[in-house]
Structures are given as structure tokens and as C-alpha cells.
Amino acid sequence: MKNGIITISAILILAGCVGSEFDGNALGRYLEATIESGKTSTRAILIDNPGVRMQTVWQGGDCIGVFGDGVSNMKFGITEEDISEDGKSAKFSSGYDIPSGSLVSYSPYRTGTTISSNVISLDFPSTQVYYLKDGVAQPDPGANIMIGTGSAACGISFRNVMAILKIGQVFDEPTLLKSIEFRDISGKCVSGAMSVSWNGEGPLAEITGSGGIITLDCGEGLQFDSGQLGVFFIVVPARTYEKGFELTFVSEDGVKTVRTVGTALGKTLERSVVYTIGDISREYMAGATSRLMPTAQIMTPEKMDKVKIT
């Protein structure tokens, strides 16, 4: 096989190298990954700052897996030196020759990932980690799955598979938060074995494993004062939650605070979309003034479920 260059573009991709760090030594083949202007972008980590539009950039250690004619799960990765100054393009490297013909790729790379009839089988983790980038909370780079198709000649176009929750929670009393748990109230599994197919418009993922909970692990704990806002991200399956979903905040002393979403009408989460949940609006309200109108109503969770944004 001859060496080649692939241009990779994607739609809102969050990823990361899962497993061992990528070894940049003795690299022989390159895949060119470029963020395009407009609605398309590639990336490994979502940069989110309050009041600033989200943007995507590559980071060192990102790895992708590539399937081609006669080859399976080839690992390509980058170091910091492979990334452009603006973070929007990078040169992925590997010791493999790039196969000719059609290619299927995914991110982040995982050992043991397989493909059959263009359906990729991999594992969606039941545990995500609370992750900070420059002191700001971000989605776990290793939790979001994306799939791409293409060829060495035409490039690979990646699309994001998962949905993302951006959660705001104001704590009523001093709290040492240990974890947040996400579950589908209908009882459907949300983690474990997952198959991803291509339906013509984009990737379609189905959880086939038995994991009933996704846990956001806050490590040794995050300390919040009374009235303080915490911001968290959880990557979740993109699908319709007929009975809604549940978020459980677990403190160091075992106290659990439960928040439900979509219990009245259900809730549909689409792939490649970030959904704000809870008290998130308060982070944009610092220094603002307001007055209570005579027609004001208290927005209960039931009323919020009936609000449609067009």
C-alpha cells in the first residue's frame, strides 16, 4: 500500500484518547485533520466559557481508529506539536499504511473495537470524569463517540453520535459533591455495549449493554458553598426519553438530591446538541437587575416541560 493523506472534517466532535498515551515515536503515515469554517468543525475537546460561543479544538493525545480493506482498528494519534496554532487543524500519525478504498473511522480510539457490515461495535463508558480545561468545566473528552466515513482520496467526514447535558445546580447548603448520576426513568440502559450504524443522514447509535446509570465522578469531591452554582457536563445517548430522565447529585455524606427532566411530555435529545439543564442561566446573570411583573408566574418543572423554543 502507498502512503497517503486524508483530510478529516467533522460536525461538533468531542473525543479524546482512551487508554494509554499516544506514542509519537517512529510514525510513518499521516492523516491531515482540519477544522473547516461554517457549521462544520473537528475537535477533541469542547471549549466552553460563560457568555462565549462554544468552539472546538484539537488537543495532544487525541487518537482515532480506522477500518479499511483488510485492516482493522488502526490507531492514529497526535501530539501537541502536530496541532496548528489556532488548534483547528492537526496531522494525525501512525505506523500503518493508509488502505485504499472505503474507510470507516471512529473517535476516541478504543482497543477491542470491531466492525461488521459497516456497523461499529464499541463500549460507551458508565463512568465519566469531572474535567477542567483552564479552570473551566468541560465534557469528559473520552466519553463522546463520533463516527466517520470516507476514503484516502476524498477524506473522512466525522459526525458526533452523542448528546451533551450542561447542568447547572445551585446548592442550598455547603456541599461536598462526590458524583452525579444520570438514568433513563423508563429503565432503558444508558451505558455499556453500543452499536453505531450509518442511516444515510448520519450515525445512529443504540445502547445494547446493560448499564442503567452514567456516573459523573467528581473525584475526592467538589466543595460548594450555600447558594453557589456548580456547572457540570455529562455525555449521554441521543434518543427520546419517553418518561424523561433523572439526575441525582450525591454528596460526601450520602445525601442525594434528585432532579427530573421531561417527566410530563418526555424529552428528545439529538446528537451533536448541547442541552442546558437546571440553574444554568444564573451564570449569565451576574450584576443584572430585574423587577417582578404583576403577571409573573413561578416556573415549576411541569410548566417548563410545556415550554417550546422555536
Buried (B, 14 or more C-beta within 10 A) or exposed (E): BEEBEBBBBBBBBBBBBBEEEBEBEEBEBBBBBBBBEEEBBBBBBBBBEEEEEBBBBBBBBBBBBBBBEEBEBBBBBBBEEBBBEEBBBBBBBBEBBBBBEBBBBBBBBBEEBEBEEEBBBBBBBBBBBBBEBEEEBBBBBBBBBBBBBBBBEEBBBBBBBBBBBBBBBBBEEEBBBBBBBBBBBEEBBBBBBBBBEBEEEBBBBEBEBEBBBBBBEBEEBBEBEEEEBBBBBBBBBBBEBBBBBBBBBBBBEEEEBEBBBBBBEBBBBEBBEBBBBBBBEBBEEEEEEEEEEEEEEEEEEEEEBEEEEE
